[in-house]
């Protein structure tokens, strides 16, 4: 029996479900952050890693843009707009990240030095480049925008209030998070719409579902490694579970 193309409502739910069970909110680093158990030095290590994952995001999208069929004008316009917002539409997003990181006690030089990222972060960055350069561009949008970027608002909504209330960061210092709660909700939804419209074969739908699942797994692994690499000597999993 031939498999049928899913209608857009069913396909969207399947995409959401592919991410849901592997959300980075489940990682111990995310739980420790959301419950106020991290120290500023841990945020500094997070920023030194996060810079090398999100810093090249416009580069990833640039490769997808180059591979996107010319007639998919909506998708090409979205990718250009997303790149513009990351890099020159106001404050450069990486500068906002560096501002937060400096308020946690690290330096611009340390953040930009790739030797300060963990092996797992290198893996996530390499995976993003690989998807952007080699996958079908609609599949790449599914992996990078739906699988990764659309998760961001749900993660930062749990983490940002704690930064203000427990640690006393100023609005300016946490602007990176406030901005991404809004912008990545919009980007994630646009990404969903592009995938729903252009994944128009059974094979493409299957590939998009699989890459969303893998993208979510990659972000979960990356966030879990941050705990193992930088936090576990200061806070055990048992302490974290007890406090939760």
N, C-alpha and C positions, 0 to 999 in steps of 0.2 A: 504494500500500500504506500502510495506517495505521500510524503510529508506536505502539510499545507502551510502556506504563508500565514503568519499570525496577523490578525488585524492590529491596528495601532494601539488600542487600549490594552489588549492582552500582551503585546510586545513590550509596551512601557512597563507594565507590572513585572514582567519577567526580567527586564533590565534592572528595575529597582530591587527585586529579590536577589539578583545576582550579587549586588553590592551589600545588601542589608546584613547578611550573616557574618560579613567580614569587615564591618566598619572599624576604622581606626579608633573609634571611641572605646572599643573593647580592650585596647592595649593597656598594660599597666601604667605606662608613662602618661597616657591620656587621663586615666582614672586618678593618678596621683596629682596631676595638674588640676583637674576639675574639683578635687577635694582639698586643695590647698596644702598638699604634703611635700611639694617640691621646694627647693631653695633657689635663690637667684642664680647661683652658679650652674644649676641644671638648665635653667632657661637659656643661659649663655651657650652651653653646649648644644642645646636644641637649635638655636639660631645659627651656630657655626655649621651645623649639618643642613638645616633647612634652606640656607642660602644656596647650596649647591644642588638642591632638588628643584626649588622654584625659580632660582636665578635664571636658568636657561629656558624657562617656560616659553618665552617668545620665540626662542630658537626652535624648540620642538614644533610649535605651531607654524613656523616659517616653512619647515620641511613638509608639513601636511598641506599647507597652502600651495606649495609648488606642485604637489602631486594631485591636487583636487581638480577634477574635470572643469574646463572653462565654463561649461553651461550650468554648473551648480553655483550660480551667482550668490544665492543666499548664504551658502556655506563659506564661500571665499570672502564675502563681506564680513561675516561673523569673525572669521579667523584674523582678518586684518584689524578689525576693531578691537579684538581681544589683545592682539600684539601691541596696538597703539596704547591701550589702557595700561598694560604692564610697564611700558617703557617711557612714553612721553605724554600721556594724557593727564597732566598734573604731576604730582610727585611720583618719581620712579618707585615702583613697589619694593624693589630691593633696598632702596634708601630708607624707606620706612621700616623695613626689617632690621637694617643696621642700626637705626636710631633706637629701636627697642633693645637690641642686643647690647649696645653701648651702655644703656641704662642698667643692664644686668652685670656689667663689669668686664666685658670683653672689648676687643678693639676691631676697627674696620680691617686692619691688616690680618688679624687672626681669622676673621670671618671669611675673607676672600682667599685665604690660603687653603688649597684643596687637601693639603696634608692633614688638616684638622677635621675632615669628615671620616665617618666610620666606613668600614668595608660594605656594610649594608646600604648606606646612603649612596656609595659609588654604584652599587648594583641597581638601585632604583633609578638613578640618573641615566645609567647605561640602558636600562629597559625603556625609559621614556624616549631616548634618542633612537633606539632600535625600532620601536613602534612607529615613531614619526617618519622615519626614513624608509621603512621597508613594507609596512602594512598598507593595504587598501586604505585610502584617505578617510573613508566613512568609518571603517573599523578603527582607525587611529583616533578619530573624534570620539568614538565610543570609549576607547581605553583611556585617553588623556583627559577628556572633558567630562564625560559621564562617570567613568570609573573612578577618577581621581578628583577632579575639580569640583564636581557636584557635591562631594562629601564635606567640603570645607565649612559651609555655614553651620552644619549640625555640630561639627567639632568645636569651632570657635565660639559658638553660642554658650557652650558649657564652660569654656576656659576663660573668656574675656572678663566676665563679671568678677571672677576670683582675682584677676590681676589688679583690678581697681580696689576691691573691698579688702582683700587680705594683705596684698603686697604694697598697696598705695601708689601704683603707677599712675601717671597723669594721662589725660586724654591724648595728649600729643605723643606720649611714649607708646600707647597701645593703638595708635591710629591704623597700623598695619592690619590688626585684627578686625577693627570696626569696618574698615574698607572692604575686606574680603567677605565678611558676612553678607554685605549687600551685593558686591560685584559678582561673587562666585555663585550666588543664587541665580542671578540673571544669566551668567555664562552657562551654568549647568543646565538651565531650562532651554536655552538656545541649542546647546549640544544635544539634548534629548530630541528636540524638534527636528534637527538635521538628521539624526540617526533614524528616527521614526519615518521620516519622509523618504530617505535615500537608501536605506537597507531594504531593498524591494525584491530580494530573492530569499529563498529558504536558507541557502548557504550563507549569504551575508548576515542574515538575522542570527544564525548560529554563531558565526564568528564574532559578532558584536556582543552577544551574551557572554561568550567565553572570555573575551578580552576585558569586559567589565569585571568579571569575577577575578581574573588574574590581577588587574589593576588594583582592586580592593585588597587582594592578598598582599600585593607588593607594599602598599601603604601601611597595612597592618604589621607586616614584618619589619619595615623601616621604623615604625613607631615603637614596636616591642624592643627592637635592638637598642634604641635610645635609653630605655630603662636598664637593660642588661649592661650596656657599656658605661653608663654615667651615673646611675642612681642606686643600683642594688647594694652598693657598699654603705650607703647612707640610710636606705629604707628597704626593708625586706618585703617580699610579697605577702608574708604573714601579717606584718604590721599594716600594710596597705589594705588587706582584706578585713582586718579587725576594725580599722578606722572607717571603712566604707559604710 
